[in-house]
Amino acid sequence: MEQTSLADLQNALHPAPVGIILMDAQGNIQWHNQTLERMLDISAEQLKGKSIAELPKEMASVLASPPETILLQRNDSQRWLHCHSQTTDDGKRVQFYLDITTEQRLRLERDRLEDDLKQLTTRDPVTGLPNRRALLQGLEPLISRSRRYGNPLSLIKLRAELNDLAPDQLQRYEEEAWLRVGQLLKEQMRWADIIGRFDGPEFLLILPETPAEATETLAAKICDLIKALELPGDAGESLKVTPYCSLTAWHKGDDANLMLQRLSDGVAAARAAGTSIAAAG
């Protein structure tokens, strides 16, 4: 049976869909195929018989211990290559380059679309309530209305915590706790109120046309209902949810940032004092 010569093998590999380069242990280029020339936009003379040390810095970085994914930038054109390297027992190294530009562009476009979708999403995936984005969108026009007409506007920030749990237990139970708290809050909501999950264990209640006294009454009721919640634990025990509430009302000169900052300070004060409710002003 006739054996294939090295020259025949090299000729067969020149048009292969992957770029190929072979180097000796000292980094001298022994052979490369034409596909690699097209990928790197170089000529055979620029590589033939050269060592890696003789090449321009930009080209050497692509050929000498390159990263797995390589971005080539030329003017406004971008090309991504995936590199796989193998070293033989005598120190020779062969590297294969696969053009993944199309796949990388699709991946980047997918990531961009996912980010855009997150920006457009207005529902919290755990509780089904409005998320932070939707809450802020709903708060701004109500503050503008209070600023223009002097209408009362109150906010409650609620932090619902599961205490005395190991980190792995907390991760398993906290979403169930947030879901139960979200359901409870929805039951207390009037048609004009906006209630949603603000961030992590924190919920925000936006209460238009609600004076401070009524807000305090509602916060106390919510805290009592949350304290009565029971979640079944691993060993059949009941897990308790601890509420920390902060209340504030719109004052002349307030914007959303000022009101939310007062609420955050109030929740921190309630947690530090070990009390359920703190008035944020």
N, C-alpha and C positions, 0 to 999 in steps of 0.2 A: 504494500500500500504506500503510495507516494506521500511523503511528509510535506506539510505546509512550511515554506521558508519564512524567515523573519520578515523579509521584505514583503512577501505576500500578505502576512498578517498585518503589518503596518499599513499597507495600502487598503486593506479591508476596514481598518479602524479609522482611517482619515475622515470618511463621511458619517461616522457614528453620531447618534443624536446627543452624545455627551462629549464634553471636552476632556482630553486626556493629556497628561504630561508625566514623563518619567525622568527622575533625577537620581544621580548617584549619591553616595554617602556624604560627599563634600559639597553638595548643592549645585553640581554642574548639570545642566539640562542635556539629557541624552536623546530625547525624542518627544515630540508632541504632535497632536493631530490638527488637521485644518479646522475642525469645529472649534477648538480652543482659540485659534486665531480670530475667527469670526466673533466669538463671545467677547474677547478682550479688545477687539478692534485693533489688532496689531498684525504685523507681517512676519513671515517665517524668519527673515533676516534679523529681526529684533530679538529672537529667542535662540536661534540655531547656534549651538556651540558656546552659549553664554553660561555664566554661573549666576546664581541668584544675586550675589553681591554686586555684580556688574549692572544690574537692571535699575531703572529709575525707581525711586522709593515707592511710588504709587503701585507700580506693577509688581515689585518685590513683595509688597504686603499681601497681594492676592495669591502669590505662588509659594511664599515661605511661611509655613505654619498658619494658614489662613483660618478664620473662624468658619463655623459650619454654614452660616448664612452670610453672604457677601453682597453689599450694595455698591454697584458701580454707577457713578454719577458723571455724565458727560453733557455739559451745557444743560439743556432742559430735559434730557433723556435719562431715564433711570432703568437699570437692569439688576435683577436679583439672581444670584447664583447659589446653589447648594453644593457644598464641597464635601467629598468623602476621601480620606487619605488612608493609604495602607503602606506599611514599611516592611521590607523583607528582612530576612535574617542577616544579610550582609550589609544592611543599612540603606539600601536603595529605597526610594519612595515613589509611589505612583499615586497621582491625585486625579479624581474624576470630578467634573463640574457639570451640573445639570441646571439648565436655565429654568427658573421657577418664577419668572416675571409675571406671567399670567395668573398663576396661583396666588402670588403675593398681592397683586393688585386686587384680586377678588377678596382676599382675606382682609385687606385694609378697608375696602368698600363695605364689607360685611360689618366690620368693627364700627365704621362711621355710622352706618344705618342703625346699628344697635344703640349707639350713643344718642342718635337723634330720637330713636323710639323712647329711650329712657327719659329724654327731655320732654317728650310729648305726653308721657304717661302721667295720669293724675290720680291713680288709685294705688294704695298700698297693697302689695301682693299677699300679705299675711292676713290683714283684717278686712280688706275690701273697702276701707274708709278712704277719704281723700288723703293724699300724701302731702309732704311738706310743700312741694311746688303748688299744689292746688290750694292749700291753706293760705299761703302768702298771696296768691292771686285773688282769693276771696277777701282777705283782710284789707288790702290796699283801698278798694273803693269804699269800704265801710268807714275807714279812717277819714277819707276825703269827705264823706257825707257828714261825719261828726264835726270835722273842721269847718264845713260850710254852714251847717244848720245847728250845731251844738247838740245833736242827738246823743243820748247815752250809749256807750259801747264798753262792754266788759270782756275780759279774757281770763281763762283759767288754763294753767299749764299743770298737767298731771304726770307724775313719774310713778310707774307701777313696777315694783321690784319684788323679786323672789329672793328671800334671804336664807343664809345658812345652807347653801347648796354648793357642792363641788363644781368646778368649771364644766365638767362633762355633763353633770346633771342639769346645770343651768342652761346649757345649750339645747338640751332636749326639751325642757319644760317652758322656756321663756316665750316661745312663739305661741304655745297654747295659752299661756297667761295673757299675752297681748290680744289674742283672738277673743278670749272671754271678756277682757276689759273693754275691747271695742264694741262687743255686742251689748254690754251693759250701758255704755255711753250712748249708743244709738237709741236705746229704749228711753233715755232721759232727754232726747233732743226734741226741741220744738221745730216747726217747719222753717223758721227763719234762722235757726242756729247752724253753724258750720263746725263740725267735729271731725277730727282726723288724727292720724298718727304722724307726729311731727318728726321724731327721730328716735330710733331704738325703742327704749321703754317709755318714751315721753309722748303724751297726747296733748293736743291743743283744742280748746273749746272757745269758739268765737261767738259771743252772745250780743247781737244787736238789740238796742232798745231795752237793755237790762241794767238797772241801777246796782250800786255796790251791795246793798242789803240783800237783794234777791240772789246775787252772785254768791254771797257768803252762804246763804241757805242751800243753794244748789251744790256747792263744793262740799259742804258738810254731809249732805245726803249721799253724794257720789262716794266719798271716802268711807262712809259706813257700809255702803253696798259692796265696795271692793274688799273691805276687811272681812266681809262675810263669805267671800268667794272661797271655794275649796277645790284644789286640784289633786287628783289621786297620785301618790308617789309610787316609787318602785316596790316598797314593802307594804303597800296598802295604806300608808299614812297620808294625812291631808296636808298639802302644801298651801301656805298662806301667801297672799299678795299684800305687800305693804304700799299704801299710797302716800305720796308727798305732793301737796298741792300748793300752787302760788296763784294769787289773784291780783288783777290790776284793772283799772278803769282808764278810759281815755281822758287826758287833760289837755288843755289848750297848749299847743306847741309840740304835742306828741307826734311822732311818726312810728312806723312799724318797728324799726330797729330799737327805738327807746322803750317801747312797750314790751317787746320780746326780751330785751336785756333785763328789765325789771323782773319779768317772770323767771328768767334763769337764775337771777340772784335770789329770788324768793324761794325757789325749789332747793337751791343749795343751802339756804338758811334753815329750811324745814328739815332737811336731812341731817344737818349738823346738830340741830336742837332735838331731833327725834320726835318732832311733832308732825301731824298730818297736814296742817294748813299754815301757810305764811302769807300775810298780806304784803304784796309788793308795792303798794301805793297806787 
